[in-house]
Amino acid sequence: MLWRFIKTRVQDLVAALRARQAPEQRYRRNAEVNRKAAHDRAEKLLLDYLTPEQRETYRRYGWFVVRGQSGNHYSIWKNNGLYCNICELGEYGQIVSRLCAHAAINVPMGDHLLTQKLMLEHHEAEFQRVANRM
Amino acid sequence: MAIHELEVLDVTGHTTKKWDTANEAEMEVVQRIFEDLTKKGYKGFSIKKGAGNNVTESEPRRAFDPEAEKMLMVPPIQAG
């Protein structure tokens, strides 16, 4: 009798716990699906903005080179996250310094890279002023 | 009649707003979005596309250009 009572109570508790966790699990699953969709959309948009040469190096090695208005060249990398992912290149392609600046809002990686590309190409001085340099 | 697009980078990848130059109401809505975002530090670009949806030209724009085939708004940057 006591055993049956305990068993029923435990079953009720487990069911209640599962019911409580269900919305949270559903929310996490949806958030993951949305995050992946946003990542794919941003990646596709970035690829539209790259030249064939940039697209080639980006697909193969995870970086592409842009040219600022000053004539300086920069390589933008996606593989190491956003921490100093931009290299300022010297005359012979050597790394002169690393720059660290990215979009100030929460956007997928592809959008960060597109923002860095367009800023370096068209607003290079502002980018240089804002960025941390290593 | 041509449909023009404004793309705004955001947490979803980007959001697209369309306008038709023949439709003033549509144009005003998009223009307001452009101006609001510019005040928040976003940078505007007018975009020209070539074959295969690839961008062939991007030009920075301080003001909304209703005749632009496509415009893109990128968020302000911060040091990392």
Backbone of each chain as ProteinMPNN parsed JSONL, in Angstrom:
{"seq_chain_A": "MLWRFIKTRVQDLVAALRARQAPEQRYRRNAEVNRKAAHDRAEKLLLDYLTPEQRETYRRYGWFVVRGQSGNHYSIWKNNGLYCNICELGEYGQIVSRLCAHAAINVPMGDHLLTQKLMLEHHEAEFQRVANRM", "coords_chain_A": {"N_chain_A": [[0.832, -1.203, 0.0], [1.827, 1.286, 0.968], [4.065, 1.372, -0.62], [2.882, 1.533, -3.17], [1.731, 4.049, -2.974], [3.989, 5.702, -2.693], [5.221, 5.207, -5.147], [3.334, 6.254, -6.954], [3.402, 8.953, -6.213], [6.022, 9.627, -6.878], [5.947, 9.197, -9.633], [4.129, 11.191, -10.353], [5.588, 13.45, -9.635], [7.775, 13.294, -11.395], [6.426, 13.555, -13.84], [5.4, 16.144, -13.533], [7.754, 17.606, -13.392], [8.821, 17.136, -15.939], [6.87, 18.372, -17.494], [7.27, 20.98, -16.714], [9.803, 21.469, -17.735], [9.496, 21.215, -20.447], [8.619, 23.554, -22.052], [10.94, 25.126, -21.855], [12.87, 23.507, -23.046], [11.819, 23.377, -25.591], [12.029, 26.054, -26.294], [14.82, 26.346, -26.294], [15.505, 24.609, -28.373], [14.241, 25.883, -30.546], [15.612, 28.321, -30.507], [18.16, 27.501, -31.221], [17.704, 26.557, -33.822], [16.918, 28.975, -35.022], [19.265, 30.444, -34.671], [21.052, 29.054, -36.29], [19.831, 29.406, -38.788], [20.063, 32.187, -39.065], [22.824, 32.432, -39.104], [23.405, 31.096, -41.525], [22.062, 32.749, -43.376], [23.503, 35.128, -43.083], [26.026, 34.323, -43.869], [25.581, 33.688, -46.546], [24.872, 36.195, -47.543], [27.267, 37.576, -47.117], [28.962, 36.191, -48.902], [27.838, 37.014, -51.321], [28.827, 39.579, -51.439], [31.513, 39.353, -51.78], [34.378, 39.385, -53.949], [35.184, 37.218, -56.76], [37.828, 36.279, -56.244], [38.184, 36.832, -53.532], [36.165, 35.231, -52.51], [37.074, 32.722, -53.128], [39.459, 32.395, -51.538], [38.295, 32.689, -49.078], [36.531, 30.519, -48.902], [38.329, 28.4, -49.106], [40.405, 28.875, -47.181], [39.392, 30.453, -45.157], [39.746, 33.212, -44.994], [39.889, 36.567, -46.367], [41.13, 39.199, -48.509], [41.056, 42.712, -48.266], [41.08, 46.048, -49.677], [41.927, 49.138, -48.447], [40.98, 52.694, -48.593], [43.329, 54.095, -48.411], [45.105, 52.567, -49.686], [46.244, 50.594, -48.26], [46.376, 47.112, -47.385], [44.285, 44.564, -45.989], [43.797, 41.541, -44.234], [40.979, 39.607, -43.541], [39.83, 37.44, -41.142], [37.931, 34.496, -40.458], [38.136, 32.339, -38.787], [39.138, 32.44, -36.154], [37.278, 33.547, -34.437], [36.181, 36.771, -33.233], [38.252, 38.078, -32.074], [40.791, 40.185, -32.61], [40.78, 39.653, -35.436], [41.571, 40.758, -37.764], [44.182, 41.421, -39.977], [46.62, 43.81, -40.61], [48.311, 44.377, -43.54], [51.655, 44.437, -44.772], [53.932, 45.823, -47.237], [54.914, 43.565, -48.539], [53.079, 41.673, -47.999], [53.37, 40.852, -45.455], [52.447, 40.548, -41.96], [51.657, 43.463, -40.352], [50.291, 44.612, -38.224], [47.699, 43.747, -35.85], [44.197, 44.153, -35.914], [41.343, 45.036, -33.982], [38.059, 45.274, -34.094], [34.553, 45.351, -34.313], [31.091, 44.765, -35.335], [28.779, 46.597, -33.364], [26.509, 45.497, -32.397], [24.502, 42.548, -31.713], [25.107, 40.292, -34.061], [25.2, 37.689, -36.604], [28.243, 35.839, -37.427], [28.963, 36.14, -40.201], [27.841, 38.621, -40.825], [29.322, 40.282, -39.163], [31.806, 40.075, -40.438], [31.189, 41.149, -42.932], [30.539, 43.761, -42.21], [33.053, 44.604, -41.254], [34.531, 44.415, -43.616], [33.24, 46.322, -45.382], [33.534, 48.647, -43.89], [36.343, 48.909, -43.757], [36.928, 49.227, -46.459], [35.545, 51.562, -47.168], [35.353, 53.348, -45.022], [37.846, 53.65, -43.792], [39.578, 55.224, -42.158], [38.0, 55.829, -39.939], [37.541, 53.262, -38.978], [40.155, 52.514, -38.274], [40.583, 54.334, -36.252], [38.775, 53.552, -34.275], [39.405, 50.875, -33.748], [41.1, 48.447, -31.658], [44.598, 47.946, -31.419], [47.066, 45.518, -32.004]], "CA_chain_A": [[0.0, 0.0, 0.0], [2.744, 2.426, 1.09], [4.899, 1.33, -1.819], [2.097, 2.035, -4.306], [1.567, 5.492, -2.75], [5.27, 6.363, -3.016], [5.424, 5.077, -6.601], [2.439, 7.211, -7.62], [3.89, 10.309, -5.948], [7.249, 9.815, -7.677], [5.532, 9.326, -11.047], [3.519, 12.519, -10.485], [6.654, 14.45, -9.583], [8.525, 13.212, -12.649], [5.567, 14.123, -14.895], [5.331, 17.595, -13.313], [9.066, 18.141, -13.747], [8.932, 17.099, -17.415], [5.96, 19.394, -18.027], [7.892, 22.282, -16.474], [10.991, 21.628, -18.571], [9.159, 21.135, -21.881], [8.701, 24.835, -22.777], [12.323, 25.587, -21.902], [13.568, 22.708, -24.057], [11.303, 23.806, -26.9], [12.62, 27.374, -26.538], [16.235, 26.157, -26.645], [15.566, 24.012, -29.714], [13.894, 26.931, -31.518], [16.696, 29.311, -30.52], [19.265, 26.899, -31.97], [17.291, 26.56, -35.233], [16.966, 30.373, -35.475], [20.662, 30.861, -34.714], [21.641, 28.416, -37.471], [19.253, 30.064, -39.972], [20.667, 33.524, -39.143], [24.218, 32.222, -39.51], [23.408, 30.747, -42.954], [21.661, 33.941, -44.136], [24.615, 36.092, -43.042], [27.115, 33.734, -44.659], [25.194, 33.819, -47.952], [24.961, 37.615, -47.882], [28.697, 37.906, -47.203], [29.504, 35.634, -50.151], [27.372, 37.875, -52.421], [29.607, 40.815, -51.456], [32.927, 39.087, -52.043], [34.787, 39.194, -55.34], [35.521, 35.8, -56.958], [39.109, 35.951, -55.586], [37.942, 36.823, -52.078], [35.313, 34.064, -52.215], [37.925, 31.533, -53.24], [40.32, 32.247, -50.346], [37.421, 32.549, -47.906], [36.038, 29.133, -48.853], [39.443, 27.462, -48.916], [41.259, 29.087, -46.007], [38.697, 31.184, -44.09], [40.105, 34.625, -44.953], [39.919, 37.29, -47.647], [41.892, 40.449, -48.414], [40.384, 43.915, -48.771], [41.976, 47.186, -49.864], [41.354, 50.38, -47.934], [41.141, 53.857, -49.476], [44.723, 54.543, -48.334], [45.931, 51.632, -50.454], [46.651, 49.498, -47.364], [45.62, 45.865, -47.509], [43.942, 43.909, -44.729], [43.156, 40.228, -44.366], [39.921, 39.417, -42.541], [39.765, 36.004, -40.855], [36.724, 34.097, -39.714], [38.311, 31.108, -38.005], [39.504, 32.615, -34.743], [36.315, 34.413, -33.76], [36.316, 38.187, -33.549], [39.368, 38.675, -31.353], [41.893, 40.583, -33.502], [40.679, 38.793, -36.629], [41.991, 41.507, -38.96], [45.622, 41.677, -40.051], [47.039, 44.858, -41.533], [49.417, 43.758, -44.268], [52.699, 45.334, -45.259], [54.229, 45.878, -48.676], [55.164, 42.222, -49.094], [52.052, 40.757, -47.498], [53.65, 40.462, -44.07], [51.508, 41.141, -40.991], [52.228, 44.629, -39.69], [49.622, 44.707, -36.922], [46.374, 43.126, -35.819], [43.175, 45.122, -35.518], [40.208, 44.414, -33.328], [36.822, 46.058, -34.025], [33.475, 44.595, -34.96], [29.76, 45.37, -35.197], [28.478, 46.84, -31.949], [25.268, 44.809, -32.007], [24.562, 41.092, -31.831], [24.81, 39.8, -35.414], [25.975, 36.474, -36.893], [29.64, 36.047, -37.835], [29.031, 36.643, -41.581], [27.519, 40.052, -40.796], [30.492, 40.967, -38.59], [32.856, 40.127, -41.463], [30.739, 42.088, -43.968], [30.688, 45.098, -41.626], [34.491, 44.915, -41.251], [34.947, 44.611, -45.023], [32.742, 47.584, -45.934], [34.138, 49.75, -43.138], [37.743, 49.058, -44.174], [36.97, 49.692, -47.851], [34.951, 52.889, -47.383], [35.5, 54.229, -43.848], [39.071, 53.079, -43.219], [40.126, 56.069, -41.089], [37.146, 55.635, -38.758], [37.804, 51.911, -38.465], [41.481, 52.55, -37.635], [40.473, 55.135, -35.027], [38.01, 52.813, -33.257], [39.93, 49.525, -33.474], [42.272, 48.182, -30.824], [45.704, 47.492, -32.263], [48.011, 44.644, -31.271]], "C_chain_A": [[0.877, 1.268, 0.0], [3.612, 2.532, -0.177], [4.169, 1.917, -3.021], [1.915, 3.56, -4.206], [2.841, 6.251, -3.16], [5.505, 6.359, -4.526], [4.579, 6.111, -7.361], [2.945, 8.637, -7.442], [5.131, 10.618, -6.797], [6.89, 10.017, -9.151], [4.93, 10.717, -11.305], [4.598, 13.608, -10.526], [7.461, 14.483, -10.88], [7.724, 13.855, -13.784], [5.512, 15.647, -14.777], [6.638, 18.256, -13.737], [9.236, 18.203, -15.264], [8.068, 18.198, -18.037], [6.558, 20.781, -17.852], [9.052, 22.527, -17.418], [10.668, 21.709, -20.061], [9.239, 22.483, -22.596], [10.133, 25.323, -22.911], [13.115, 24.828, -22.982], [13.136, 23.115, -25.464], [11.937, 25.143, -27.288], [14.08, 27.233, -26.984], [16.391, 25.583, -28.045], [15.297, 25.064, -30.785], [15.023, 27.954, -31.65], [17.866, 28.786, -31.35], [18.961, 26.894, -33.474], [17.399, 27.979, -35.794], [18.409, 30.858, -35.623], [21.345, 30.32, -35.975], [21.139, 29.101, -38.747], [19.881, 31.441, -40.167], [22.114, 33.423, -39.631], [24.287, 31.961, -41.029], [23.056, 31.961, -43.826], [22.815, 34.938, -44.22], [25.766, 35.606, -43.913], [26.832, 33.913, -46.157], [25.324, 35.282, -48.404], [26.426, 38.031, -48.036], [29.28, 37.424, -48.529], [29.075, 36.456, -51.362], [28.255, 39.11, -52.569], [31.086, 40.595, -51.766], [33.191, 38.969, -53.537], [35.103, 37.698, -55.521], [36.816, 35.394, -56.25], [38.919, 35.865, -54.068], [37.144, 35.577, -51.672], [36.155, 32.776, -52.193], [38.77, 31.334, -51.979], [39.47, 32.056, -49.088], [36.94, 31.107, -47.765], [37.154, 28.151, -48.533], [40.117, 27.603, -47.567], [40.575, 29.86, -44.87], [39.136, 32.628, -43.95], [39.962, 35.255, -46.337], [40.616, 38.626, -47.415], [41.061, 41.594, -48.979], [41.408, 45.048, -48.86], [41.27, 48.434, -49.354], [41.599, 51.531, -48.893], [42.58, 54.36, -49.491], [45.637, 53.682, -49.201], [46.43, 50.475, -49.592], [45.77, 48.272, -47.588], [45.413, 45.23, -46.142], [43.405, 42.513, -45.042], [42.185, 40.058, -43.205], [39.709, 37.921, -42.384], [38.483, 35.665, -40.117], [37.011, 33.007, -38.672], [38.578, 31.302, -36.52], [38.529, 33.496, -33.98], [36.615, 35.855, -34.102], [37.517, 38.84, -32.883], [40.541, 38.928, -32.31], [41.904, 39.748, -34.781], [41.071, 39.522, -37.916], [43.497, 41.754, -38.903], [45.872, 42.796, -41.05], [48.309, 44.35, -42.207], [50.409, 44.813, -44.765], [52.904, 45.181, -46.762], [54.369, 44.5, -49.311], [54.161, 41.187, -48.577], [52.31, 40.292, -46.076], [52.67, 41.163, -43.123], [52.21, 42.266, -40.243], [51.616, 44.794, -38.3], [48.289, 43.968, -37.018], [45.384, 44.148, -35.291], [41.968, 44.393, -34.94], [39.056, 45.407, -33.216], [35.764, 45.285, -34.791], [32.141, 45.289, -34.728], [29.387, 45.464, -33.719], [27.172, 46.188, -31.502], [25.451, 43.309, -32.223], [24.124, 40.662, -33.239], [25.612, 38.519, -35.644], [27.358, 36.811, -37.459], [29.748, 36.646, -39.246], [28.771, 38.139, -41.646], [28.66, 40.861, -40.18], [31.555, 41.144, -39.664], [32.491, 41.123, -42.567], [30.883, 43.529, -43.48], [32.162, 45.51, -41.655], [34.976, 45.219, -42.66], [34.523, 45.994, -45.539], [33.34, 48.785, -45.207], [35.58, 49.971, -43.582], [37.836, 49.614, -45.595], [36.531, 51.153, -47.986], [35.11, 53.866, -46.214], [36.744, 53.769, -43.07], [39.584, 53.885, -42.024], [39.32, 55.877, -39.803], [37.409, 54.267, -38.131], [39.122, 51.89, -37.697], [41.412, 53.285, -36.295], [39.809, 54.333, -33.896], [38.742, 51.547, -32.807], [41.058, 49.52, -32.444], [43.349, 47.598, -31.725], [46.662, 46.642, -31.425], [49.324, 44.555, -32.04]], "O_chain_A": [[0.71, 2.172, -0.818], [3.848, 3.614, -0.713], [4.738, 2.688, -3.794], [1.942, 4.266, -5.214], [2.796, 7.268, -3.852], [5.926, 7.359, -5.109], [5.059, 6.755, -8.293], [2.926, 9.435, -8.38], [5.271, 11.707, -7.352], [7.445, 10.882, -9.827], [5.189, 11.336, -12.337], [4.538, 14.543, -11.324], [7.787, 15.551, -11.397], [8.272, 14.607, -14.59], [5.57, 16.357, -15.781], [6.638, 19.32, -14.357], [9.731, 19.192, -15.804], [8.483, 18.868, -18.983], [6.392, 21.653, -18.704], [9.271, 23.656, -17.857], [11.471, 22.212, -20.847], [9.865, 22.565, -23.652], [10.512, 25.871, -23.946], [13.908, 25.411, -23.721], [13.944, 23.189, -26.391], [12.328, 25.352, -28.437], [14.523, 27.901, -27.918], [17.268, 25.989, -28.808], [16.004, 25.145, -31.789], [15.35, 28.397, -32.751], [18.49, 29.541, -32.095], [19.831, 27.185, -34.295], [17.903, 28.176, -36.899], [18.741, 31.579, -36.564], [22.108, 31.024, -36.636], [21.914, 29.347, -39.671], [20.198, 31.827, -41.292], [22.565, 34.218, -40.456], [25.124, 32.535, -41.725], [23.662, 32.18, -44.875], [23.077, 35.517, -45.274], [26.402, 36.396, -44.611], [27.728, 34.246, -46.933], [25.818, 35.568, -49.495], [26.78, 38.75, -48.97], [30.005, 38.159, -49.2], [29.835, 36.592, -52.321], [28.422, 39.633, -53.671], [31.824, 41.555, -51.989], [32.337, 38.51, -54.296], [35.273, 36.986, -54.531], [36.903, 34.29, -55.713], [39.424, 34.953, -53.413], [37.408, 34.958, -50.642], [35.964, 31.888, -51.362], [38.798, 30.24, -51.415], [39.867, 31.356, -48.156], [36.937, 30.542, -46.671], [36.958, 27.193, -47.786], [40.378, 26.613, -46.883], [41.099, 29.923, -43.758], [38.928, 33.229, -42.895], [39.92, 34.555, -47.348], [40.688, 39.122, -46.29], [40.441, 41.464, -50.034], [42.454, 45.016, -48.211], [40.156, 48.748, -49.775], [42.323, 51.389, -49.878], [43.012, 54.979, -50.464], [46.799, 54.025, -49.425], [46.97, 49.497, -50.108], [44.593, 48.379, -47.931], [46.258, 45.344, -45.254], [42.652, 42.329, -45.998], [42.516, 40.325, -42.05], [39.442, 37.215, -43.357], [38.007, 36.425, -39.273], [36.2, 32.785, -37.772], [38.276, 30.422, -35.714], [38.901, 34.123, -32.988], [37.228, 36.143, -35.13], [37.778, 40.024, -33.098], [41.198, 37.989, -32.76], [42.94, 39.199, -35.156], [40.925, 38.985, -39.014], [44.017, 42.238, -37.898], [45.403, 42.746, -42.187], [49.261, 43.945, -41.539], [50.031, 45.928, -45.127], [52.143, 44.5, -47.45], [53.995, 44.291, -50.464], [54.374, 39.981, -48.704], [51.582, 39.454, -45.544], [52.136, 42.226, -43.438], [53.228, 42.05, -39.584], [52.317, 45.077, -37.328], [47.822, 43.615, -38.101], [45.672, 44.903, -34.362], [41.625, 43.287, -35.358], [39.068, 46.28, -32.349], [36.057, 44.642, -35.799], [32.07, 46.284, -34.008], [29.638, 44.549, -32.934], [26.779, 46.321, -30.343], [26.424, 42.866, -32.833], [22.937, 40.667, -33.563], [26.603, 38.283, -34.953], [27.602, 37.93, -37.91], [30.539, 37.563, -39.464], [29.403, 38.849, -42.429], [28.938, 41.981, -40.609], [32.14, 42.219, -39.797], [33.349, 41.845, -43.075], [31.295, 44.41, -44.235], [32.485, 46.635, -42.035], [35.736, 46.163, -42.876], [35.344, 46.743, -46.068], [33.621, 49.815, -45.821], [35.995, 51.115, -43.765], [38.739, 50.396, -45.893], [37.068, 51.895, -48.808], [35.012, 55.079, -46.402], [36.693, 53.535, -41.862], [39.975, 53.315, -41.005], [39.888, 55.774, -38.716], [37.489, 54.135, -36.91], [39.205, 51.324, -36.607], [42.086, 52.915, -35.334], [40.21, 54.415, -32.735], [38.706, 51.188, -31.63], [41.857, 50.454, -32.365], [43.061, 46.857, -32.665], [47.017, 46.997, -30.301], [50.252, 43.874, -31.602]]}, "seq_chain_B": "MAIHELEVLDVTGHTTKKWDTANEAEMEVVQRIFEDLTKKGYKGFSIKKGAGNNVTESEPRRAFDPEAEKMLMVPPIQAG", "coords_chain_B": {"N_chain_B": [[8.041, 50.267, -63.452], [9.925, 49.475, -60.66], [11.247, 47.334, -58.191], [12.878, 48.158, -55.265], [15.416, 47.55, -52.766], [16.08, 47.618, -49.25], [18.493, 46.498, -47.115], [19.05, 45.5, -43.834], [21.498, 44.795, -41.543], [21.192, 42.468, -38.947], [20.264, 40.61, -35.953], [19.045, 38.415, -37.073], [20.457, 37.838, -39.309], [19.838, 39.411, -41.673], [17.403, 41.978, -42.34], [14.958, 42.65, -44.759], [13.633, 45.436, -46.449], [11.307, 46.547, -48.782], [10.815, 48.809, -51.542], [8.863, 50.691, -53.88], [9.435, 52.949, -56.412], [7.29, 54.258, -57.443], [5.491, 54.285, -55.453], [4.809, 56.365, -53.014], [4.299, 56.248, -50.258], [5.442, 53.842, -49.391], [8.083, 54.408, -49.962], [8.596, 56.513, -48.222], [8.457, 55.228, -45.745], [10.679, 53.511, -45.832], [12.688, 55.376, -46.166], [12.523, 56.711, -43.718], [13.337, 54.667, -42.007], [15.986, 54.399, -42.864], [17.007, 56.917, -42.157], [16.609, 56.948, -39.378], [18.254, 54.827, -38.541], [20.722, 55.77, -39.419], [21.069, 57.888, -37.68], [21.558, 56.443, -35.439], [24.072, 55.599, -35.831], [24.553, 53.76, -37.812], [25.902, 52.774, -41.02], [25.242, 53.673, -44.357], [24.97, 52.128, -47.564], [24.956, 52.183, -51.115], [24.124, 49.721, -53.448], [25.211, 47.846, -56.236], [24.26, 45.207, -58.298], [25.48, 42.331, -60.056], [25.695, 39.635, -62.378], [24.323, 36.552, -61.191], [23.572, 37.423, -58.675], [25.684, 38.64, -57.454], [27.516, 41.213, -55.823], [28.634, 44.081, -57.437], [29.412, 46.618, -57.044], [29.826, 48.901, -54.404], [28.802, 51.758, -52.696], [29.389, 54.287, -50.319], [26.725, 55.977, -48.636], [25.311, 58.953, -47.446], [22.787, 59.863, -47.39], [19.415, 58.757, -47.988], [18.852, 57.029, -50.979], [16.537, 56.991, -53.296], [16.557, 55.941, -55.839], [18.397, 53.96, -55.882], [19.348, 50.648, -56.644], [19.643, 48.818, -54.675], [20.02, 49.065, -51.148], [22.217, 48.999, -48.329], [22.448, 48.653, -44.832], [24.847, 48.921, -42.395], [25.784, 48.036, -39.072], [27.002, 50.238, -36.392], [30.492, 50.272, -35.383], [32.533, 48.771, -32.793], [35.357, 48.775, -30.601], [37.14, 45.739, -30.097]], "CA_chain_B": [[7.965, 49.98, -62.021], [11.025, 48.611, -60.207], [11.285, 47.146, -56.74], [14.196, 48.398, -54.684], [15.509, 46.886, -51.461], [16.983, 48.069, -48.198], [18.818, 45.388, -46.221], [19.615, 45.959, -42.561], [22.122, 43.689, -40.808], [20.665, 42.337, -37.584], [20.483, 39.314, -35.303], [18.504, 37.343, -37.921], [21.235, 37.818, -40.555], [19.445, 40.737, -42.152], [15.984, 42.171, -42.619], [14.816, 43.364, -46.033], [12.455, 46.285, -46.683], [11.24, 46.845, -50.22], [10.02, 49.958, -51.949], [8.628, 50.934, -55.295], [9.564, 54.406, -56.552], [5.972, 54.805, -57.786], [4.674, 54.269, -54.248], [5.447, 57.327, -52.102], [4.162, 55.817, -48.861], [6.477, 52.817, -49.18], [9.382, 55.07, -50.013], [8.748, 57.299, -46.988], [8.731, 54.302, -44.638], [12.072, 53.049, -45.935], [13.547, 56.544, -45.934], [12.534, 56.957, -42.275], [14.194, 53.63, -41.409], [17.366, 54.756, -43.206], [17.422, 58.084, -41.367], [16.678, 56.55, -37.951], [19.445, 54.0, -38.332], [21.89, 56.638, -39.597], [21.225, 58.634, -36.415], [22.088, 55.508, -34.436], [25.462, 55.283, -36.149], [24.669, 52.804, -38.928], [26.421, 53.332, -42.267], [24.445, 53.261, -45.517], [25.691, 51.893, -48.833], [24.118, 51.791, -52.255], [24.713, 48.495, -53.968], [24.848, 47.414, -57.592], [24.471, 43.764, -58.436], [25.721, 41.814, -61.396], [25.157, 38.302, -62.626], [24.391, 35.604, -60.072], [23.295, 38.109, -57.409], [26.919, 39.117, -56.836], [27.643, 42.664, -55.736], [29.736, 44.542, -58.271], [29.811, 47.956, -56.626], [29.177, 49.423, -53.199], [29.185, 53.152, -52.489], [28.794, 54.814, -49.094], [25.693, 57.006, -48.832], [24.895, 59.631, -46.219], [21.339, 60.085, -47.472], [18.654, 57.717, -48.672], [18.814, 57.196, -52.432], [15.362, 56.211, -53.736], [16.797, 55.302, -57.135], [19.378, 52.869, -55.743], [18.809, 49.305, -56.866], [19.616, 48.18, -53.376], [20.83, 49.746, -50.142], [22.573, 48.135, -47.198], [22.798, 49.381, -43.617], [25.673, 48.113, -41.496], [25.756, 48.621, -37.728], [28.224, 50.911, -35.961], [31.506, 49.324, -34.887], [33.147, 49.043, -31.501], [36.629, 48.074, -30.413], [36.931, 44.429, -29.497]], "C_chain_B": [[9.109, 49.038, -61.622], [10.991, 48.522, -58.692], [12.723, 47.305, -56.253], [14.212, 47.81, -53.272], [16.47, 47.599, -50.521], [17.228, 46.873, -47.276], [19.519, 45.944, -44.982], [20.199, 44.755, -41.829], [21.574, 43.659, -39.385], [20.854, 40.903, -37.093], [19.961, 38.141, -36.149], [19.343, 37.128, -39.188], [21.037, 39.156, -41.24], [17.936, 40.767, -42.375], [15.864, 43.019, -43.873], [13.519, 44.173, -46.057], [12.465, 46.653, -48.157], [10.457, 48.126, -50.467], [9.948, 50.056, -53.462], [8.658, 52.449, -55.461], [8.228, 55.066, -56.914], [5.079, 54.903, -56.55], [5.334, 55.143, -53.168], [5.405, 56.882, -50.648], [5.242, 54.795, -48.502], [7.85, 53.461, -49.06], [9.655, 55.846, -48.729], [9.099, 56.405, -45.804], [10.198, 53.893, -44.65], [13.044, 54.199, -45.664], [13.665, 56.83, -44.435], [13.435, 55.936, -41.559], [15.66, 53.991, -41.627], [17.854, 55.892, -42.301], [17.547, 57.747, -39.882], [17.954, 55.771, -37.666], [20.719, 54.824, -38.476], [22.161, 57.425, -38.312], [21.822, 57.738, -35.332], [23.512, 55.054, -34.764], [25.645, 54.24, -37.244], [25.245, 53.527, -40.144], [25.598, 52.773, -43.431], [25.323, 53.089, -46.748], [24.664, 51.647, -49.924], [24.875, 50.694, -52.998], [24.264, 48.264, -55.407], [25.177, 45.942, -57.717], [24.684, 43.373, -59.889], [25.085, 40.457, -61.559], [25.272, 37.445, -61.367], [24.236, 36.257, -58.72], [24.559, 38.666, -56.74], [27.016, 40.637, -56.902], [28.85, 43.107, -56.554], [30.25, 45.895, -57.803], [29.092, 48.322, -55.335], [29.719, 50.826, -52.942], [28.58, 53.639, -51.186], [27.802, 55.94, -49.387], [25.302, 57.616, -47.497], [23.383, 59.829, -46.201], [20.686, 58.947, -48.243], [18.595, 58.024, -50.167], [17.671, 56.35, -52.995], [15.585, 55.465, -55.044], [17.788, 54.132, -57.045], [18.678, 51.524, -55.914], [18.63, 48.604, -55.514], [20.46, 49.006, -52.416], [21.074, 48.791, -48.983], [22.935, 49.026, -46.015], [23.644, 48.47, -42.732], [25.766, 48.812, -40.14], [27.046, 49.347, -37.401], [29.222, 49.892, -35.423], [31.979, 49.743, -33.491], [34.462, 48.275, -31.415], [36.381, 46.752, -29.714], [37.921, 44.136, -28.395]], "O_chain_B": [[9.245, 47.946, -62.174], [10.738, 49.509, -58.002], [13.648, 46.672, -56.762], [13.163, 47.599, -52.663], [17.514, 48.108, -50.928], [16.286, 46.305, -46.723], [20.45, 46.744, -45.075], [19.481, 43.802, -41.529], [21.501, 44.685, -38.709], [21.52, 40.093, -37.739], [20.391, 37.003, -35.959], [18.975, 36.323, -40.043], [21.977, 39.941, -41.367], [17.291, 39.738, -42.57], [16.59, 44.001, -44.032], [12.448, 43.663, -45.728], [13.5, 47.025, -48.71], [9.559, 48.481, -49.704], [10.815, 49.588, -54.2], [7.976, 53.161, -54.725], [8.048, 56.269, -56.722], [4.024, 55.536, -56.597], [6.281, 54.725, -52.503], [6.352, 57.107, -49.893], [5.87, 54.878, -47.447], [8.656, 53.117, -48.195], [10.771, 55.85, -48.211], [9.926, 56.764, -44.966], [10.874, 53.923, -43.622], [14.079, 54.02, -45.022], [14.745, 57.149, -43.936], [14.184, 56.277, -40.643], [16.475, 53.905, -40.708], [18.956, 55.842, -41.753], [18.473, 58.202, -39.211], [18.644, 56.023, -36.678], [21.686, 54.609, -37.745], [23.309, 57.609, -37.907], [22.505, 58.214, -34.425], [24.085, 54.226, -34.056], [26.775, 53.876, -37.568], [25.094, 54.741, -40.283], [25.298, 51.581, -43.489], [26.297, 53.817, -46.94], [23.642, 50.997, -49.704], [26.096, 50.743, -53.148], [23.098, 48.461, -55.75], [26.241, 45.489, -57.293], [24.15, 43.989, -60.811], [24.056, 40.163, -60.951], [26.205, 37.6, -60.58], [24.707, 35.723, -57.716], [24.51, 39.112, -55.593], [26.65, 41.259, -57.899], [29.95, 42.581, -56.389], [31.376, 46.282, -58.115], [27.893, 48.082, -55.193], [30.928, 51.055, -52.966], [27.389, 53.436, -50.948], [28.023, 56.754, -50.284], [25.0, 56.906, -46.538], [22.773, 59.948, -45.138], [21.329, 58.267, -49.043], [18.318, 59.157, -50.563], [17.813, 55.137, -53.155], [14.9, 54.484, -55.333], [17.987, 53.404, -58.018], [17.581, 51.297, -55.404], [17.641, 47.919, -55.253], [21.481, 49.576, -52.801], [20.268, 47.908, -48.694], [23.637, 50.026, -46.169], [23.211, 47.379, -42.363], [25.821, 50.04, -40.074], [28.072, 49.115, -38.041], [28.844, 48.781, -35.05], [31.842, 50.895, -33.079], [34.645, 47.254, -32.077], [35.517, 46.652, -28.843], [37.873, 43.065, -27.79]]}, "name": "protein", "num_of_chains": 2, "seq": "MLWRFIKTRVQDLVAALRARQAPEQRYRRNAEVNRKAAHDRAEKLLLDYLTPEQRETYRRYGWFVVRGQSGNHYSIWKNNGLYCNICELGEYGQIVSRLCAHAAINVPMGDHLLTQKLMLEHHEAEFQRVANRMMAIHELEVLDVTGHTTKKWDTANEAEMEVVQRIFEDLTKKGYKGFSIKKGAGNNVTESEPRRAFDPEAEKMLMVPPIQAG"}
